[in-house]
């Protein structure tokens, strides 16, 4: 499965706004367009849709711009992908209106691919915008001059595994 450019840009806009939370001035479309090399007019359409869905708050005029419509900890990637992607049909037989497959009724591929799609979305449901823009963990000293990265805070209350020493 491949995300559309629309979804990619929508995620970039949301991540940029999440990373800019707490900033005095709101984020602007022009700023995001310049940072990511994306057409300003294309971003305007995406921002309009994200705003209509309640994911962004927009203010027009001088001093205006974009802010998240909800805390970054409450915006799940799975929800954003479901809102911005139009087609989750991995194969023809997912859509009965266009299905011409002669194996329908005897083939188990549809069930496997359907389960894979649900698993994919379940993983995205477990990630929030806050998770994507969290500051990287500090690096801690390891024995014999090697360094290892500290793992981020546990997710969903699960214990963190012990940090691994990097070569």
N, C-alpha and C positions, 0 to 999 in steps of 0.2 A: 504494500500500500504506500502511496506517495501523497503527501499533502499538497494541496494546490498552492500556488503563489499567494493567493488571497489569504489563506490561513497562515502561511509563513509570515506575511507582512502584518497580519492582525496580531500574531503572537509577538512580533518585534515591537509593535506599538505598545502593547500591554506591558511587556517586559521593560521597555524604556520608561514608561510611566511609573511602574513599580520601583525601578531603581532610583527614580527621582522623587519618590515620596519624601515629604518633609522639607523639600526645597521651597523657598519663599515664592518664586515665580512658577506658574504652571508650565508644563512642556508645550511646545508649539509644533504644529505639523511641519513647518519649515525646518525646524531643528532636527526632527526625526528624519525627514527626507534627506537633509545634508549628511547626517551621521551614517545613514545606511545606503545612500546613493539610489534612492527610490523616488519616482515621480511624485511631486507634491500633489498633483491632481488625483492620482491613483490613491494616495494615502487619504485624501479628503473623503473619498467614497467609503473607504474602509472605516475611517473614524466615524463617519455618519452612521454606518451600520452598527459598530460597537456601541455607540452612544444610544441608538434606538433599542439595543438589547440590554441597556443598563450597565454595561461593563465600563463605560467611560462617562465622565461628566465633562461637558464642554462649556466654556464661557467665551462669548464673542467680544470683539472690540479690544481696545488698548488694555494691556495687562491680562488679556484672556489667554485661554489655552486649554490644555487637557489635564485631567486628573482621573485616577481610577474611580469607578462608580461604586466600588466596594473595597474593603481592605484586601491587599494582595494575598493574605492568608485564606481568604474565602473564595478566590477565583481559581477553580480547578481547570487544568488543561483539557481534561476530557469534555467538560462543558463547552469550552471555547471551540474545540475541534468539532463537536456535534453541531454548534451554531453556524460554523463557517464552512463546513464541508457538506456538499450536497449529495454525494454518492459514496456509499459504503459497500456497494455491490462489487465484490471481488471477481465474480464470474457471472456469466450470462444467466445461469439458473437461479440467481438470487432474485431476479425480477421476473415474475410470472408473465408480465405483459410482453416481454421480448424473448422469453426462453424458447429456444429451438433445439435444445439438447435432447438427443435421443436416449441418453442414459438416465434421464430424470426418472426417479422411482426405483432405480437399481443401483445408483451411484451413491457412495457415502462421502464423496469429496465435499459436497455442499455443507454437510454438517461439520466437517473438520474445519473448513474455511470460516464458517460462521462462528465457531468456537474461538478460532484464532482472532477474528475481528473483535469479539467480545473481550478477550484477554488483553488485546492491544488497548482498547478503550478503558479497561479496568486499571491498567498501569497508569494511563494518563489521568484517570480519576484520583489516583493517589499522589499526584504532584500539583502543587499550587504555584502561582506566580512568585510568591515569597520564596519558595524552594529554589526557583530558577535564578533569582537575583541575590540570594544570600551571599554575604561576604565570604570569601574563601577562608577556610580555617587556617590558623597560624601554623607555621612549621615548627616542630619541636626537635630538639637535638637527640640524636640516637648514639649509642655506643660506637666507639672507634671512628668518630668524625663523620659518620654517615648521618643523613637527615631523613626524617620521615614526616609525612603529612599527617596532621591530626585529623581524625574523621569528624564530619559534621555531627551536630546534635542528633540523637536518635529520632527516627520518624515513627509516628504512631505508637510511641511508648515501647518500642522494641529495643533491647539492649544493643549497644554498639559493639561490633567485633573488635578485638584488639588490633591496634595499628600495626601495619606491616612495615618492616624496614625496607627502604628502597635501595637498590644497588648503587 
